[in-house]
Structure formats: C-alpha cells, structure tokens
Amino acid sequence: MNTIELKEHIMQELEHIDDEYVLEGISKLIHLNLYNETPYKVSDTLKEKLLRSDKQIDEGNFITNEDLKSQVKKWLKV
C-alpha cells in the first residue's frame, strides 16, 4: 500500500470510529507528527521499574484496590 492509499484507508476507517477516547488518541498522534513533538521521555530507571511492575502483575503479584481498602481499614481499625 502506498502513502496515498494508506491515507485513504485510514480516513475510511476513521469514519467508523465513534469512541471519543480513541479519536482523541489518534488526534494526539497526528499532532505529535505535525509539530515534530516527541512523546513523553522516560528515564532508563523508570523503564526498568515499569518493566518490573509489569512482570509482577503478570505473575499475579499485586493487590486489588478493594483488598487494599480492606487492609487499610484493619490497620486503622475502622
């Protein structure tokens, strides 16, 4: 698919998207490209922490918000 065909295909697909969140995301990507802005830059340290967090989640090593609320109530004896 050449550039012109790809643009036409994307415009046709956009006509069928009604999700505002998705459209805002697409708009932001276009804006970044048009104005040569770079997306958020993340330090190597933060990248490592994010990867470690993802691994913990994949391994089931996390606590739900409801369980955390329950634990806090016990700690505070509410």
Phi and psi in radians as a Rosetta constraint file:
Dihedral C 1 N 2 CA 2 C 2 CIRCULARHARMONIC -1.461 0.35
Dihedral N 2 CA 2 C 2 N 3 CIRCULARHARMONIC 3.086 0.35
Dihedral C 2 N 3 CA 3 C 3 CIRCULARHARMONIC -1.053 0.35
Dihedral N 3 CA 3 C 3 N 4 CIRCULARHARMONIC -0.774 0.35
Dihedral C 3 N 4 CA 4 C 4 CIRCULARHARMONIC -1.119 0.35
Dihedral N 4 CA 4 C 4 N 5 CIRCULARHARMONIC -0.769 0.35
Dihedral C 4 N 5 CA 5 C 5 CIRCULARHARMONIC -1.117 0.35
Dihedral N 5 CA 5 C 5 N 6 CIRCULARHARMONIC -0.712 0.35
Dihedral C 5 N 6 CA 6 C 6 CIRCULARHARMONIC -1.107 0.35
Dihedral N 6 CA 6 C 6 N 7 CIRCULARHARMONIC -0.763 0.35
Dihedral C 6 N 7 CA 7 C 7 CIRCULARHARMONIC -1.057 0.35
Dihedral N 7 CA 7 C 7 N 8 CIRCULARHARMONIC -0.772 0.35
Dihedral C 7 N 8 CA 8 C 8 CIRCULARHARMONIC -1.093 0.35
Dihedral N 8 CA 8 C 8 N 9 CIRCULARHARMONIC -0.732 0.35
Dihedral C 8 N 9 CA 9 C 9 CIRCULARHARMONIC -1.094 0.35
Dihedral N 9 CA 9 C 9 N 10 CIRCULARHARMONIC -0.772 0.35
Dihedral C 9 N 10 CA 10 C 10 CIRCULARHARMONIC -1.107 0.35
Dihedral N 10 CA 10 C 10 N 11 CIRCULARHARMONIC -0.742 0.35
Dihedral C 10 N 11 CA 11 C 11 CIRCULARHARMONIC -1.104 0.35
Dihedral N 11 CA 11 C 11 N 12 CIRCULARHARMONIC -0.673 0.35
Dihedral C 11 N 12 CA 12 C 12 CIRCULARHARMONIC -1.136 0.35
Dihedral N 12 CA 12 C 12 N 13 CIRCULARHARMONIC -0.725 0.35
Dihedral C 12 N 13 CA 13 C 13 CIRCULARHARMONIC -1.158 0.35
Dihedral N 13 CA 13 C 13 N 14 CIRCULARHARMONIC -0.661 0.35
Dihedral C 13 N 14 CA 14 C 14 CIRCULARHARMONIC -1.060 0.35
Dihedral N 14 CA 14 C 14 N 15 CIRCULARHARMONIC -0.571 0.35
Dihedral C 14 N 15 CA 15 C 15 CIRCULARHARMONIC -1.042 0.35
Dihedral N 15 CA 15 C 15 N 16 CIRCULARHARMONIC -0.419 0.35
Dihedral C 15 N 16 CA 16 C 16 CIRCULARHARMONIC -1.724 0.35
Dihedral N 16 CA 16 C 16 N 17 CIRCULARHARMONIC -0.014 0.35
Dihedral C 16 N 17 CA 17 C 17 CIRCULARHARMONIC -1.677 0.35
Dihedral N 17 CA 17 C 17 N 18 CIRCULARHARMONIC 2.144 0.35
Dihedral C 17 N 18 CA 18 C 18 CIRCULARHARMONIC -1.954 0.35
Dihedral N 18 CA 18 C 18 N 19 CIRCULARHARMONIC -0.121 0.35
Dihedral C 18 N 19 CA 19 C 19 CIRCULARHARMONIC -1.305 0.35
Dihedral N 19 CA 19 C 19 N 20 CIRCULARHARMONIC 1.968 0.35
Dihedral C 19 N 20 CA 20 C 20 CIRCULARHARMONIC -1.057 0.35
Dihedral N 20 CA 20 C 20 N 21 CIRCULARHARMONIC -0.660 0.35
Dihedral C 20 N 21 CA 21 C 21 CIRCULARHARMONIC -1.078 0.35
Dihedral N 21 CA 21 C 21 N 22 CIRCULARHARMONIC -0.780 0.35
Dihedral C 21 N 22 CA 22 C 22 CIRCULARHARMONIC -1.133 0.35
Dihedral N 22 CA 22 C 22 N 23 CIRCULARHARMONIC -0.776 0.35
Dihedral C 22 N 23 CA 23 C 23 CIRCULARHARMONIC -1.117 0.35
Dihedral N 23 CA 23 C 23 N 24 CIRCULARHARMONIC -0.669 0.35
Dihedral C 23 N 24 CA 24 C 24 CIRCULARHARMONIC -1.120 0.35
Dihedral N 24 CA 24 C 24 N 25 CIRCULARHARMONIC -0.684 0.35
Dihedral C 24 N 25 CA 25 C 25 CIRCULARHARMONIC -1.105 0.35
Dihedral N 25 CA 25 C 25 N 26 CIRCULARHARMONIC -0.768 0.35
Dihedral C 25 N 26 CA 26 C 26 CIRCULARHARMONIC -1.103 0.35
Dihedral N 26 CA 26 C 26 N 27 CIRCULARHARMONIC -0.739 0.35
Dihedral C 26 N 27 CA 27 C 27 CIRCULARHARMONIC -1.053 0.35
Dihedral N 27 CA 27 C 27 N 28 CIRCULARHARMONIC -0.730 0.35
Dihedral C 27 N 28 CA 28 C 28 CIRCULARHARMONIC -1.116 0.35
Dihedral N 28 CA 28 C 28 N 29 CIRCULARHARMONIC -0.727 0.35
Dihedral C 28 N 29 CA 29 C 29 CIRCULARHARMONIC -1.069 0.35
Dihedral N 29 CA 29 C 29 N 30 CIRCULARHARMONIC -0.753 0.35
Dihedral C 29 N 30 CA 30 C 30 CIRCULARHARMONIC -1.110 0.35
Dihedral N 30 CA 30 C 30 N 31 CIRCULARHARMONIC -0.756 0.35
Dihedral C 30 N 31 CA 31 C 31 CIRCULARHARMONIC -1.053 0.35
Dihedral N 31 CA 31 C 31 N 32 CIRCULARHARMONIC -0.771 0.35
Dihedral C 31 N 32 CA 32 C 32 CIRCULARHARMONIC -1.022 0.35
Dihedral N 32 CA 32 C 32 N 33 CIRCULARHARMONIC -0.721 0.35
Dihedral C 32 N 33 CA 33 C 33 CIRCULARHARMONIC -1.234 0.35
Dihedral N 33 CA 33 C 33 N 34 CIRCULARHARMONIC -0.760 0.35
Dihedral C 33 N 34 CA 34 C 34 CIRCULARHARMONIC -1.136 0.35
Dihedral N 34 CA 34 C 34 N 35 CIRCULARHARMONIC -0.628 0.35
Dihedral C 34 N 35 CA 35 C 35 CIRCULARHARMONIC -1.872 0.35
Dihedral N 35 CA 35 C 35 N 36 CIRCULARHARMONIC 0.263 0.35
Dihedral C 35 N 36 CA 36 C 36 CIRCULARHARMONIC 0.883 0.35
Dihedral N 36 CA 36 C 36 N 37 CIRCULARHARMONIC 0.627 0.35
Dihedral C 36 N 37 CA 37 C 37 CIRCULARHARMONIC -1.533 0.35
Dihedral N 37 CA 37 C 37 N 38 CIRCULARHARMONIC 2.537 0.35
Dihedral C 37 N 38 CA 38 C 38 CIRCULARHARMONIC -1.672 0.35
Dihedral N 38 CA 38 C 38 N 39 CIRCULARHARMONIC 2.561 0.35
Dihedral C 38 N 39 CA 39 C 39 CIRCULARHARMONIC -1.176 0.35
Dihedral N 39 CA 39 C 39 N 40 CIRCULARHARMONIC 3.094 0.35
Dihedral C 39 N 40 CA 40 C 40 CIRCULARHARMONIC -0.917 0.35
Dihedral N 40 CA 40 C 40 N 41 CIRCULARHARMONIC 2.390 0.35
Dihedral C 40 N 41 CA 41 C 41 CIRCULARHARMONIC -1.737 0.35
Dihedral N 41 CA 41 C 41 N 42 CIRCULARHARMONIC 2.357 0.35
Dihedral C 41 N 42 CA 42 C 42 CIRCULARHARMONIC -2.092 0.35
Dihedral N 42 CA 42 C 42 N 43 CIRCULARHARMONIC 2.331 0.35
Dihedral C 42 N 43 CA 43 C 43 CIRCULARHARMONIC -1.174 0.35
Dihedral N 43 CA 43 C 43 N 44 CIRCULARHARMONIC 2.776 0.35
Dihedral C 43 N 44 CA 44 C 44 CIRCULARHARMONIC -1.069 0.35
Dihedral N 44 CA 44 C 44 N 45 CIRCULARHARMONIC -0.642 0.35
Dihedral C 44 N 45 CA 45 C 45 CIRCULARHARMONIC -1.096 0.35
Dihedral N 45 CA 45 C 45 N 46 CIRCULARHARMONIC -0.784 0.35
Dihedral C 45 N 46 CA 46 C 46 CIRCULARHARMONIC -1.160 0.35
Dihedral N 46 CA 46 C 46 N 47 CIRCULARHARMONIC -0.681 0.35
Dihedral C 46 N 47 CA 47 C 47 CIRCULARHARMONIC -1.017 0.35
Dihedral N 47 CA 47 C 47 N 48 CIRCULARHARMONIC -0.776 0.35
Dihedral C 47 N 48 CA 48 C 48 CIRCULARHARMONIC -1.063 0.35
Dihedral N 48 CA 48 C 48 N 49 CIRCULARHARMONIC -0.759 0.35
Dihedral C 48 N 49 CA 49 C 49 CIRCULARHARMONIC -1.123 0.35
Dihedral N 49 CA 49 C 49 N 50 CIRCULARHARMONIC -0.696 0.35
Dihedral C 49 N 50 CA 50 C 50 CIRCULARHARMONIC -1.151 0.35
Dihedral N 50 CA 50 C 50 N 51 CIRCULARHARMONIC -0.731 0.35
Dihedral C 50 N 51 CA 51 C 51 CIRCULARHARMONIC -1.118 0.35
Dihedral N 51 CA 51 C 51 N 52 CIRCULARHARMONIC -0.711 0.35
Dihedral C 51 N 52 CA 52 C 52 CIRCULARHARMONIC -1.113 0.35
Dihedral N 52 CA 52 C 52 N 53 CIRCULARHARMONIC -0.710 0.35
Dihedral C 52 N 53 CA 53 C 53 CIRCULARHARMONIC -1.112 0.35
Dihedral N 53 CA 53 C 53 N 54 CIRCULARHARMONIC -0.765 0.35
Dihedral C 53 N 54 CA 54 C 54 CIRCULARHARMONIC -1.040 0.35
Dihedral N 54 CA 54 C 54 N 55 CIRCULARHARMONIC -0.733 0.35
Dihedral C 54 N 55 CA 55 C 55 CIRCULARHARMONIC -1.111 0.35
Dihedral N 55 CA 55 C 55 N 56 CIRCULARHARMONIC -0.739 0.35
Dihedral C 55 N 56 CA 56 C 56 CIRCULARHARMONIC -1.063 0.35
Dihedral N 56 CA 56 C 56 N 57 CIRCULARHARMONIC -0.738 0.35
Dihedral C 56 N 57 CA 57 C 57 CIRCULARHARMONIC -1.117 0.35
Dihedral N 57 CA 57 C 57 N 58 CIRCULARHARMONIC -0.797 0.35
Dihedral C 57 N 58 CA 58 C 58 CIRCULARHARMONIC -1.028 0.35
Dihedral N 58 CA 58 C 58 N 59 CIRCULARHARMONIC -0.577 0.35
Dihedral C 58 N 59 CA 59 C 59 CIRCULARHARMONIC -1.506 0.35
Dihedral N 59 CA 59 C 59 N 60 CIRCULARHARMONIC 0.027 0.35
Dihedral C 59 N 60 CA 60 C 60 CIRCULARHARMONIC 1.391 0.35
Dihedral N 60 CA 60 C 60 N 61 CIRCULARHARMONIC 0.254 0.35
Dihedral C 60 N 61 CA 61 C 61 CIRCULARHARMONIC -1.605 0.35
Dihedral N 61 CA 61 C 61 N 62 CIRCULARHARMONIC 1.310 0.35
Dihedral C 61 N 62 CA 62 C 62 CIRCULARHARMONIC -2.719 0.35
Dihedral N 62 CA 62 C 62 N 63 CIRCULARHARMONIC 2.972 0.35
Dihedral C 62 N 63 CA 63 C 63 CIRCULARHARMONIC -2.213 0.35
Dihedral N 63 CA 63 C 63 N 64 CIRCULARHARMONIC 2.437 0.35
Dihedral C 63 N 64 CA 64 C 64 CIRCULARHARMONIC -1.307 0.35
Dihedral N 64 CA 64 C 64 N 65 CIRCULARHARMONIC 2.816 0.35
Dihedral C 64 N 65 CA 65 C 65 CIRCULARHARMONIC -1.073 0.35
Dihedral N 65 CA 65 C 65 N 66 CIRCULARHARMONIC -0.715 0.35
Dihedral C 65 N 66 CA 66 C 66 CIRCULARHARMONIC -1.123 0.35
Dihedral N 66 CA 66 C 66 N 67 CIRCULARHARMONIC -0.747 0.35
Dihedral C 66 N 67 CA 67 C 67 CIRCULARHARMONIC -1.118 0.35
Dihedral N 67 CA 67 C 67 N 68 CIRCULARHARMONIC -0.680 0.35
Dihedral C 67 N 68 CA 68 C 68 CIRCULARHARMONIC -1.120 0.35
Dihedral N 68 CA 68 C 68 N 69 CIRCULARHARMONIC -0.764 0.35
Dihedral C 68 N 69 CA 69 C 69 CIRCULARHARMONIC -1.029 0.35
Dihedral N 69 CA 69 C 69 N 70 CIRCULARHARMONIC -0.733 0.35
Dihedral C 69 N 70 CA 70 C 70 CIRCULARHARMONIC -1.102 0.35
Dihedral N 70 CA 70 C 70 N 71 CIRCULARHARMONIC -0.750 0.35
Dihedral C 70 N 71 CA 71 C 71 CIRCULARHARMONIC -1.116 0.35
Dihedral N 71 CA 71 C 71 N 72 CIRCULARHARMONIC -0.750 0.35
Dihedral C 71 N 72 CA 72 C 72 CIRCULARHARMONIC -1.085 0.35
Dihedral N 72 CA 72 C 72 N 73 CIRCULARHARMONIC -0.728 0.35
Dihedral C 72 N 73 CA 73 C 73 CIRCULARHARMONIC -1.050 0.35
Dihedral N 73 CA 73 C 73 N 74 CIRCULARHARMONIC -0.709 0.35
Dihedral C 73 N 74 CA 74 C 74 CIRCULARHARMONIC -1.124 0.35
Dihedral N 74 CA 74 C 74 N 75 CIRCULARHARMONIC -0.746 0.35
Dihedral C 74 N 75 CA 75 C 75 CIRCULARHARMONIC -1.096 0.35
Dihedral N 75 CA 75 C 75 N 76 CIRCULARHARMONIC -0.704 0.35
Dihedral C 75 N 76 CA 76 C 76 CIRCULARHARMONIC -1.518 0.35
Dihedral N 76 CA 76 C 76 N 77 CIRCULARHARMONIC -0.125 0.35
Dihedral C 76 N 77 CA 77 C 77 CIRCULARHARMONIC 0.949 0.35
Dihedral N 77 CA 77 C 77 N 78 CIRCULARHARMONIC 0.854 0.35
